Amino acid sequence: MTAQNHRYCDETLAQLQTFLDRELTEIEVTTVRMHLDRCPPCKQVFRFEEHVRRLVKVRCMADVCPTALRDKILARVKGQAAPARVPLPKAP
């Protein structure tokens, strides 16, 4: 790998999370995609990161709060009065 290629890898990997978050400009997306298409090691990192994100999403969505606990929490929140507002002391 040449120094130039290494620089492109560094730039691509630095933008990878933003790319996965879909927060890059169209030009940046095109640049990252072109690099990933040409660089198997970077594409492997991308696929790993993408897999981890999917796994986290699936696992986090699988956890459901038990209905009884949810109802208890909502009842407590609804039963609490708004905190009393205490006036701030006036500046000297």
N, C-alpha and C positions, 0 to 999 in steps of 0.2 A: 504494500500500500504506500503510495507516495504521500508526501507532506500535504499536497493539495487535496488529495482524497480524504486524508485524515481530518483536515480542516472542515470539509463538507460533512463528514460523519459527526464531528463535534457540534457543528451548527444544527444539523438535523436532530440529533439526540437532545440538544438543548431545547428544541421547539416541540419535541414529541408530545409532552403532556398538553401543551396548548393546542396542538394539532388534534389530539384525541378529544379535547374539550370543544372542538370546532370554533375556536376563537382566533384563528389566523385569517389574514386577508386572502383573497383569491390567489394573488401572486405567491404568497408564502405557502399556501396549500399546494399549488402546482409545483413549487420548488421542492417541497418535502416529498410529495408523491413521486416526482421524477427520481429523486435520490433513492427512495425506498425501492423503486423498480430496478435500479441499477446496482444496489448494494445489498447482497444477501445478509451480511452480519447486522446491518441496521434494520432490515426487514424482519429479521428474527427477533430483535429487541422490540420492535413495534408489535409484532404478533403476540409476544409474551405480555406486554403491557395491556394490549387490547383484551387478552384472555383474562388477566387479573381483574380488570375493570368489570368484565361480564360476570365473573365469578362473584365478586363483591356485591354487585347489583342483585344477582339471583339470591345469594345467601342473606343479604340484608332485607330483601323483600319477603323472604320466607318467615321471618320472625314476626309473629302477630301477638299483640298484647291480649291476654285473656280478657274476655268480655267483663267478667266480674271486677277485675282490677281497673279496667278502663272506666266502668261505671262509677266505681268508688272515687277515682281521681276526679272525674268530671263533677261529681256531687260535691266534693270538697272545694274545688275551684269555684263553683257556682255559689257555694255557701259563704265564701269569704267576702267581707265588705271591702270596699276600696280603701286603701290606706289613707289615714287622716293627713291632710296637708298642713305642715307646720310652716308658718311664715318665717322667712329668713330675717335675721337681725339687720337693722338698718346700718349702713356704713357711717362711721363717725364723721 
